[in-house]
Amino acid sequence: MSRRTLKVLYPAALALFSPLYSFAQNTPAEMQARIAGLEQAVKSAQAAAASAQSAGDNAWMLVSAALVLLMTGPGLALFYGGLVRKKNILATMMQSFAMMAMVTILWALVGYSLAFGHGNAFIGGFDHVFLRGVGLAPNPDYAATIPEQTYMIYQLMFAIITPALICGAFAERMKFSAMAVFLSLWSLLVYCPMAHMVWGVGGLLNANGGALPALDFAGGTVVHITSGVSALVCALYLGKRIGYPHTAMPPHSLVLSFIGACLLWVGWFGFNAGSALAASALATSAFVATHFATATAALGWTIYEWFHNGKPTALGAISGAVAGLVAITPASGYVTPMSALVIGLLAGFFCSLMVFKVKNIFGYDDSLDAFGVHGAGGTLGAILTGFFATMVINPAFGKGKPIGAMDGNWGQVLHQFAGVGISWGISIVGTLILLFVVDKLIGLRVSREDEIAGLDLSQHGEEGYTLD
């Protein structure tokens, strides 16, 4: 080895080995002190990393909660408000707004406990009544990196929009007082048990250990089947609007509905991607799946309508988009982007068929097609989740085992049908009982004169438009 090479290597070797030599010269006490210091540094680094993860996850979940609330007001309020006749716009929007206030109070008092408290396979207990024990520390049963209050407020936004969706079926004919009582009871006696069965610890349909584990990432059964099927029951129980179907009842402002649909599309990222409960790669996957399915569903509905009516309409496009959002909801955390495209396309065709064909065949007056979009789309999406779910997207959930039919687990499809059946059954029975009780106590439907005058004036004494 040349002298020149040695001159180059010697300083490098000295820099590399001198700390080790120095360490070796320490006394045992000094060595222990240094080791303790290194261990403390490692612990501090780990604590800092955990704190950063918690802060990031919490920030994402608070934003997601706000996005889901955006879906109800202004999203759903504008979407539904534009679809009714102008004499009913305020009454329709007020129904969504009322849910934002009323369900919040019920959730704080007892709703969260019934949905996510420790109870039995069908409903939670009373351990979190008045939000007792729901503090700023995480609850590892649900989300280990965010405060339980964050999880609670996020789930509240789901509880708000679900009964608000039902309003589309009885639009323009239910009394405000009856709506308030009926949907308050419905949120406690239909929504909360269903949320517990699917997402609550020990729930019958809980994908992590339930007796009939059904996959529902963000609310296909809990939100859309329950609201959509209950909407159909409401439409059948109340009967048709005066003049339906012989009198034309076109939307009074598709511009408002268009804006509302776009807000729903944006807000739905909090609905689905937020259900990852962390700012994680899974949230990214759910975000992408949501967007892709919505796009193909809008296209599918438009194509069907183009052939059916000869023209593609704005109403059809936005209805298709909502159908895609509904159908991808249970699958969003389990499927690939290409599967999401397929689910969305199928939802667009299927829901348009339900609205244009099935509704006309049976003649029911589902005013704003809550069943045709949410009930039908939620049912289709829940079943397709069993087919397309794969551990490639959500390996932590399956723990290396097959998740859906794409992985070879065809039994999951049967579990999905079981979840759909239970959701349909609870929705039908619970809604019928509640409608009957409220009808007998205070009456459900406005008088003929009030319906003709419009619910804005008859129920609230004001008008949405004063252009004089």
Sequence and secondary structure as in RCSB ss.txt:
>XXXX:A:sequence
MSRRTLKVLYPAALALFSPLYSFAQNTPAEMQARIAGLEQAVKSAQAAAASAQSAGDNAWMLVSAALVLLMTGPG
LALFYGGLVRKKNILATMMQSFAMMAMVTILWALVGYSLAFGHGNAFIGGFDHVFLRGVGLAPNPDYAATIPEQT
YMIYQLMFAIITPALICGAFAERMKFSAMAVFLSLWSLLVYCPMAHMVWGVGGLLNANGGALPALDFAGGTVVHI
TSGVSALVCALYLGKRIGYPHTAMPPHSLVLSFIGACLLWVGWFGFNAGSALAASALATSAFVATHFATATAALG
WTIYEWFHNGKPTALGAISGAVAGLVAITPASGYVTPMSALVIGLLAGFFCSLMVFKVKNIFGYDDSLDAFGVHG
AGGTLGAILTGFFATMVINPAFGKGKPIGAMDGNWGQVLHQFAGVGISWGISIVGTLILLFVVDKLIGLRVSRED
EIAGLDLSQHGEEGYTLD
>XXXX:A:secstr
  HHHHHHHHHHHHHHHHHHHHHHTS HHHHHHHHHHHHHHHHHHHHHHHHHHHHHHHHHHHHHHHHHHHIIIII
IHHHHHHHS GGGHHHHHHHHHHHHHHHHHHIIIIIHHHHHSS  SSS  STTGGGTT  SS BTTTBTTS HHH
HHHHHHHHHHHHHHHHTTTSTTTB HHHHHHHHHHHIIIIIHHHHHHHHSTT TT TTT SS    SS IIIIII
HHHHHHHHHHHHH   TTTTTS    S HHHHHHHHHHHHHHHHHHHGGGG SSSHHHHHHHHHHHHHHHHHHHH
HHHHHHHHHSS  HHHHHHHHHHHHHHHTTTTTT  HHHHHHHHHHHHHHHHHIIIIIHHHHT   TT HIIIII
HHHHHHHHHHHHH  TTT HHHHTTS  SGGGT THHHHHHHHHHHHHHHHHHHHHHHHHHHHHHHT SB  HHH
HHH HHHHHHS  S    
